[in-house]
């Protein structure tokens, strides 16, 4: 349904363009949840905003193609793009506290996309807005329709945002960290709700998150991003049971909840490089696994298809073992000694 | 004797209401809460947002006034103390804040940030102060040169370490950490958590660890209290809470934790649904007629739960 080919989104910093998304190719099928995972600063949100054309054009350069049902979104004019986004392509924004207009009642905000994309009378619009609120699990919809965002809790606001995104029955939904600002119990409810709505509408979902727990609960396929590149792409079961790329494995190992045992958590050395300091050749994860020598990385790492549907960048994963896997006992011994 | 003891602590705020704009008390945010922290213990306080965890922390720090109750620190009631004598005792209690981006003054360099508590309580010469600040900065894993830098030059994890160094400057007995890692990325989170464990052992700190993430609390803490609407609903050791939860609210929180095994997600979904249904039906078993959580009763020596 959506095919991204060799997308490169660059931002202008001090009069130079630095790619934040660097050569990404992806396909999202109908009725599929594709998750994009990575730390902050690895280009997840830049990718999402590129699809919708929401980057300020004077400071960004977007190359490649984004094909949505045969149309290249990057070549459309703003007017043509406006025909698509909000209707066939909708987005759920990250922060429910800031994404809603504080001076507009909830009902009007949900009706806004309908005003542009559907020809409905005022009455029909209200009818539909109330139905949408009901659908996202707000049962006192008549009351909420008249309320302002500040009168609602975080979970309710997130539901309203989802209702807005669903207003025109989109074929593809882009959800940028939809549950990050929420409590665990509300997060569970929102995840359930999104799965339910997806089953009903058969829409595709591009889920952007840094929370591997959310990924494990929702996604069908996962793309792990690091420094603007996809480093591993795999179906959900493969990724959690047989992760290969060092970054994926390190991330999974740094979670306290995944194993539950006491002892030290795995720490990835260093940090995600800022885009203006990023080395554009060789394996980008190499500086963070310095114990693997340079010869063991590829010079120009590409995605290898290890198993059907399972892609991994660079060959360094063959030589990678987590320090905890290698010298776990030694580390524990040294801790107890000190 | 426990290091810190809260007895029936109640915190209430006021609002102006009615046609005369009189000040009226709101329902209690923290409602007769009792807690005990023993020396060297890591106590986790868990609950959803708005349940009163942070208010409790702020009450211990003296940032919120108590409506009722006592806060005993090493046997002395902090809430009854005079401001000036309380200030001296507060040296022993320090806090790490949630958001490392807003809890460090952007106009001060790291030296001034970390030295601030020292300047308030200890009379050090400039050379002594510099030496102490450098030691602290190195202890939290930053470069000694970095004391001349400003907060914006550091990443989130490094800033949180600066916050920790500031809290450690006076060698406190009790450290209150209010969601110390919820603003950080997973890998940085792991770094800060490891580090907090290290310093806890090194300084024999008692820590009140406030979080909404049950996975992190399980990793970090010895004992846990689950809070709901300003009251404790269940308290116990890690094993008590995670293996034998007895309050339905605890079960609901545990069920809401994301399942890391994708094969089990359907099962988990059904479990959540079942518990939610049960939760809605069995409400009166756990709450009294006015919706207040009932008093906790003993299940085993370590395990308490608010059941009728």
Interface residues (C-beta under 8 A of the other chain):
Chain A: X39 X40 X154 X183 X184 X185 X186 X187 X188 X191 X192 X210 X211 X212 X213 X214 X216 X217 X219 X236 X237 X240 X250 X251 X254 X255 X256 X257 X258 X260 X262 X264 X265 X266 X267 X268 X271
Chain B: X48 X49 X155 X157 X185 X186 X187 X188 X189 X190 X191 X193 X194 X197 X212 X213 X214 X215 X216 X218 X219 X220 X242 X252 X253 X255 X256 X257 X258 X259 X260 X261 X262 X263 X265 X268 X269 X272
